[in-house]
């Protein structure tokens, strides 16, 4: 039997990059994947790929900056499924790097909203469903910038540092339940976000999204006992 047979897994940022690669991997392992992303067409393309490979998916077109829609999604999942086994908060944005004093307020807000606040809203909305699972897993994608903030990383570094603190706090709160909450830092990966930060970088030296799915699979597996930790490659 596949490792995630009949598990129900929600993945944000599923339209491309790491999110899409992990969604396909979890579906191949037997999970029913709930694909959350802003672009309907991209979600449908991914759904087609998963279906051709024999997997099952549910599509949720959603802008994570519309926080009340996250609550409505949680209610809809409760009504349809009644439970949830895996939440992977993978969506992230980094339009560009800039000196702290030059960053536009709208860009600051977008980075904080998507990389930090939306993940808190996911926990807030989906925690009751995870508690109905025999092995709920809440996993969030992070980055070394949250621990080693360098010049120009300002808002993104602040968001990831906040995310790591948030997840560690949540992990402590659920330590006496079947839920395990962790983070994954996949390192440098060839994604649009990475290209925005390093547009001139030699992409051939980077891992592809498909190359980092093993670590996500380990983190979401029902037999994972780690809690409040950062998984790295």
SVG drawing of the C-alpha trace seen along z (x, -y; Angstrom):
<svg xmlns="http://www.w3.org/2000/svg" viewBox="-21 -55 47 57">
<polyline fill="none" stroke="black" stroke-width="0.4" points="0.0,0.0 1.2,-3.5 2.5,-5.5 -0.3,-8.1 -3.2,-5.9 -6.5,-7.7 -4.9,-10.6 -6.4,-14.0 -3.7,-16.7 -4.2,-20.4 -1.4,-22.2 -1.1,-26.0 0.9,-27.5 0.1,-24.4 0.0,-26.0 3.8,-25.7 7.2,-25.1 7.6,-23.2 3.9,-23.2 3.0,-21.5 5.9,-19.0 4.9,-18.0 1.2,-17.8 2.1,-15.3 4.3,-13.3 1.7,-13.1 -1.0,-12.1 1.3,-9.4 1.7,-8.1 -2.1,-7.7 -3.2,-11.0 -6.3,-12.9 -4.8,-16.3 -6.6,-19.6 -4.9,-22.1 -5.0,-25.7 -3.8,-28.5 -4.8,-31.8 -4.8,-30.6 -7.7,-28.4 -6.1,-27.4 -2.8,-26.3 -4.8,-24.3 -6.7,-22.5 -3.5,-21.6 -2.1,-20.1 -5.4,-18.3 -5.1,-16.8 -1.6,-15.6 -2.6,-14.0 -5.6,-12.4 -3.7,-10.9 -1.3,-9.3 -4.2,-7.8 -4.4,-10.3 -7.3,-12.3 -7.5,-16.1 -9.9,-18.8 -9.3,-22.3 -9.7,-25.5 -9.0,-28.7 -8.1,-31.1 -6.1,-34.3 -4.6,-33.8 -4.5,-37.5 -8.3,-37.3 -8.2,-36.0 -11.9,-35.5 -11.9,-33.2 -9.5,-30.9 -12.2,-30.6 -14.8,-29.8 -12.5,-27.2 -12.2,-25.6 -15.9,-25.5 -16.3,-24.0 -13.8,-21.3 -15.6,-20.5 -18.9,-20.1 -17.4,-18.0 -14.8,-15.8 -15.2,-16.4 -11.4,-15.9 -8.0,-16.8 -4.7,-14.8 -2.1,-17.2 -1.8,-20.9 1.2,-22.1 1.5,-25.9 3.9,-26.3 2.7,-29.5 5.2,-32.3 5.9,-35.6 9.1,-37.7 8.5,-40.3 12.1,-41.7 14.8,-42.5 15.4,-46.2 17.0,-48.3 14.8,-48.4 14.0,-52.1 13.1,-51.7 10.6,-48.9 7.2,-49.9 4.6,-49.6 2.3,-47.6 5.1,-45.1 5.9,-44.8 2.3,-44.1 2.0,-41.5 5.1,-39.6 3.9,-39.6 0.3,-38.7 1.2,-35.7 4.3,-34.3 3.2,-34.8 -0.4,-35.9 -2.0,-33.6 -0.3,-30.6 -1.6,-31.7 -5.1,-31.9 -4.6,-28.4 -3.8,-27.1 -6.7,-29.0 -9.1,-27.6 -7.9,-24.1 -6.7,-23.1 -10.2,-21.7 -10.0,-19.4 -6.4,-18.3 -7.6,-17.3 -10.0,-14.9 -7.2,-13.0 -5.3,-10.1 -2.1,-11.7 -2.5,-15.4 0.5,-17.0 0.9,-20.8 4.0,-21.6 5.2,-25.0 7.9,-25.9 10.6,-28.1 14.0,-29.6 17.4,-30.2 16.7,-33.9 14.5,-33.7 17.5,-32.7 20.3,-34.4 18.8,-37.7 21.2,-39.4 21.1,-42.8 17.9,-43.5 15.9,-40.5 14.1,-42.6 10.3,-41.8 10.9,-38.2 13.3,-37.5 10.9,-39.0 8.0,-36.9 10.0,-33.6 11.4,-34.3 7.8,-35.0 6.6,-31.8 9.2,-29.7 8.2,-31.2 4.5,-30.6 5.0,-27.0 7.2,-26.2 4.5,-27.8 1.8,-25.8 3.9,-22.6 4.2,-23.1 0.5,-23.6 -0.3,-20.3 2.5,-18.2 0.0,-16.1 -2.2,-15.4 -1.7,-13.3 -0.8,-16.5 2.8,-17.3 3.8,-20.7 7.1,-21.2 8.9,-23.3 10.8,-22.3 13.7,-24.3 14.4,-22.8 17.4,-25.1 18.0,-26.8 15.5,-25.5 14.8,-26.6 11.5,-28.5 10.0,-31.8 10.5,-33.2 14.2,-32.2 14.6,-33.9 13.1,-37.1 15.8,-37.2 18.7,-36.1 17.8,-36.8 21.3,-36.4 22.0,-33.1 23.1,-30.0 19.9,-27.9 21.7,-24.7 23.3,-24.6 20.0,-24.6 17.8,-21.7 14.6,-21.3 11.3,-21.2 11.0,-17.5 14.3,-16.9 13.1,-18.1 9.8,-16.2 11.4,-13.4 11.9,-15.7 8.2,-16.9 7.0,-13.3 9.0,-12.5 7.5,-15.5 3.9,-14.7 4.1,-10.9 1.9,-9.5 4.9,-7.9 6.8,-11.1 7.4,-11.8 9.3,-15.0 7.6,-18.2 8.5,-21.9 11.6,-21.2 13.0,-22.3 13.5,-19.5 16.4,-20.2 18.0,-18.4"/>
</svg>
